């Protein structure tokens, strides 16, 4: 609570200063509360959800200001009870719709979900992100944040609109999140880079004029990833490529992404290619009720040192069926059933399956 009050005090001071200077600072945020229950069985979700847990998710506070062609965005998160994270801090200059420069900490331009849905869960159609697209400190396997600079824009033509982003930034590293449990996570390297190889990324998406509601995209991220002191040695050259497609026609919404994650071990020279994808279908009834179905799949190569250290030495197949009720445009209640069809430990060659039930109330303010 003390940290939450400190954050609120900082934001209040900034907003008051902005008002006194006649600037248009605007404080906004997101909050959510959920209940999750998991069936019993030998799986990694048991300890956390077997008893059925109520939990508040994240308190997401953000503010932005635009002054002429210059803009700033700040986003702070209070999560896991008392953990305070600076998730995004960007400074930008807009030359035109075609060229926009950004610098700071922002989401990597990888795929659709990572940039369409940020930390406020009210934004996304489901309660949880696809498992392989989770944020780094939640055990995610791809770099979802970066500290660096980017150029982006939108180009309109007779064939349709093209959106692009090119980025360079600090490469991520693997660090100790919890020394007692040996829980290792990716870190975006907020204030330094632990190797000379900078991360580079790109994305391009087209909305063809001849098919209304369709958007097709391709993106990539290349970096060198090393482990920090106290973490098992990992040194890989990583290449991630993603393909995304979204389509909206009337009440029906479709979204799908496919990722290929290649890790080349610098010590052995071995290559490991992992694949992940999801597909999501939504249907909106009377602008209030939105039933949805999502299928996701993760295939991991055995002995991949990157995946092993992040404890993702498993293949996963999961089906989510849910219903979202939009109380209004700022708040929603979601109910989900998740069937972990199969989780196969590729090291121990063990299979597991279980179910999860979840309810969430999310709010934007």
Secondary structure, 3 states (H helix, E strand, C coil): CHHHHHHHHHHHHHHHHHHHCCCCCEEEEEEEEEEEEECCCCCCCHHHHCCCEEEECEEEEEEEEEECCEEEEEEEEEECCCEEEEEEEEEEEECCCCCEEEEEEEECCCCCHHHHCCCCCCCCCCCCCCHHHCCHHHCCCCCCEEEEEEEEEEEEECCEEEEEEEEEECCCEEEEEECCCCEEEEECCCCCCCCCCCEEEEEEEEEECCCCCEEEEEEEEEEEEEECCCCCCCEEEEEEEEEEEEEEECCEEEEEEEEEEEEEECCCCCEEEEEEEEEEEEEEECCCEEEEEEEEEEECCCCCHHHHHCCCCEEEEEEEEEEEEEEECCEEEEEEEEEEEEEEECCCCEEEEEEEEEEEEEEEC
